[in-house]
Amino acid sequence: MRVALFATCLTDTFFPETARAVVRLLERLGCSVEFPLDQTCCGQMHFNTGYREHARPLARKYTDVFAGYDHVVAPSGSCAGMVREIHPTLGESPPRTFELAEFLVDVLGVTDVGAWFPHRVTYHPTCHSLRMLGVGDKPLALLRAVKALDLVELPDSTHCCGFGGTFAVKNAETSTAMLADKMTCVLSTGAEVVSAGDNSCLMHIGGGLSRLRTGVRPVHLAEILASTEEDPWLATR
């Protein structure tokens, strides 16, 4: 199976270890993974801010860059949602694009990916993955199959963390209040790690937890699933 990694702007720029984790994970599961160097932004930020015509050429670029692959996998529900749900409204017929968890469960048909992660973890389901893609409990099924992982349910898990891209800039006070509620829920679990399928949300939640010096680490789902006893995730990465 020939798979392309759509890393997304945020992950490629700030969290490259997540992208590398996706490659390690998919190759371990037998996929041939490529990273097209011409990939760029999917246009989500432009579209969501009202610049529809600026998003259109980016959607066209995406279609051209990823044409010919069996599947495209993104470690982001929001970017995958932009491609699947919004690109067609911009006149594109995008390649088959999946968020990581749905690709693993729905396409590869696996929940146990051979991962090992000896930490107490709580999971935040991101808004686009829940409401736009309908990913549902697939990430939780994957986490429950990870050896040595102690999964703790997050109270009010479906509540938004308050990031929402430019929403956090335009509505900073509301965003901060929503973040405070989310952090309270995370801390109530006693988890060492908070995970999610989008680094944008993890950046928002992790930033707040870091400023409070809580010691709780934000870790993308891909990094947990890529971790094995032979090649474990390290907090120093």
Number of C-alpha atoms within 10 A of each C-alpha: 11 13 21 24 23 29 26 22 15 15 19 15 9 12 17 14 15 23 22 16 21 23 23 18 24 23 13 13 14 11 16 13 21 14 15 13 8 10 19 17 18 26 25 23 18 17 18 15 11 11 13 15 12 13 22 20 15 20 25 18 19 23 19 14 16 23 15 14 16 13 19 26 24 25 27 27 29 25 27 27 22 21 25 20 14 20 24 13 11 17 11 18 14 20 19 16 23 26 23 25 29 22 20 22 17 14 11 14 10 16 19 16 20 16 24 22 22 17 15 16 26 27 25 27 26 25 21 21 23 15 14 15 19 14 22 14 13 18 23 18 15 20 26 15 17 22 17 13 17 16 18 15 15 20 16 12 16 14 15 19 24 24 23 20 16 13 14 16 12 10 13 14 12 15 19 17 13 16 24 17 15 24 19 12 18 27 16 11 17 13 21 17 19 26 25 23 26 28 25 20 26 22 17 20 25 23 15 17 22 13 9 11 9 13 13 19 19 24 23 25 25 26 22 25 25 24 22 18 12 8 10 15 19 9 7 4 5
